[in-house]
Amino acid sequence: MSENSLPDSNISAALALRKKYFESYLKKTIKIPTCDNTHGLSTSLKRIMVINKIISDNSGKELLSSKKLREIKKFRRSLSSIRDNYELLNKLDNINIENMFLALSRKKLLKQQRSLEKVIRDKANKLQKLHIAQNLRKSKRAEFIHLLSGINLDDLLHKQLTAIEKYFDRAVSDNDDEALHRLRVKLKTFRYTYEFFAFALNSDIAVSNVDFLHKLQLVLGEAHDWYVLVQVVDKMHEEPEYTDKELLLIYLKEMLQRHNVTARDCLKKGVIKLKELISR
């Protein structure tokens, strides 16, 4: 990657894309908070937050006010909850075993889901009134375009890779599930940063690398979903007509272990690819 400034027109186009996706998913979520809509909105917000941090760290300026940033973080926690519920229900629906506690787990998650959907709609309407995309409008982008076009990508991505490597040994060698989760979060920031600036690279290489980062993120995300499901089921109390909790947990923990092995194998190979990716 070159340290030369990036074309302002490309930076402007990238910011416009962030605005387009955010507004589209916000509108869809207000109408109906489906799995795809809420996940898309959460991802759009995270991408805007990553850009905001890049600007803040490199210039002291901010794309988002402190108030808007606080509201985004609060809203994303709700989005994470409903997204987890969608994923957990999907996994429970695809478990092909005879188990009474499985029915209880699904019943409780469905009840929680209905409550979350109302909360999400209310908060999405409130989020719309904050005008998050205001500074992404064409008339407002100019003050941030030059700041972003002058970013030293090599330095920025190396710093983010260092943050990923901080958790690598624990996540892979020590089988630390919490470290695996932290690494996944850091990798997401790295991926969204790389995607935003990908137009500065050779297009074929950039597309290949973005695809690699996405696939690695999916593997880590799948393992994390099973981890969350184990925690959720473990905290549920048995009821007289719903037993077999321990048998269900045994099955879920086996599935978690299987996906953790896959995730750690991908990471062992992936960290080499990550280093190659930012050394081009």
Secondary structure, 3 states (H helix, E strand, C coil): CCCCCCCHHHHHHHHHHHHHHHHHHHHHHHHCCCHHHHHHHHHHHHHHHHHHHHHHHHHCCCCCCHHHHHHHHHHHHHHHHHHHHHHHHHHHHCCCCCCHHHHHHHHHHHHHHHHHHHHHHHHHHHHHCCCHHHHHCHHHHHHHHHHHHCCCHHHHHHHHHHHHHCCHHHHHCCCCHHHHHHHHHHHHHHHHHHHHHHHHCCHHHHHHHHHHHHHHHHHHHHHHHHHHHHHHHHHCCCECCECCHHHHHHHHHHHHHHHHHHHHHHHHHHHHHHHHHCCC
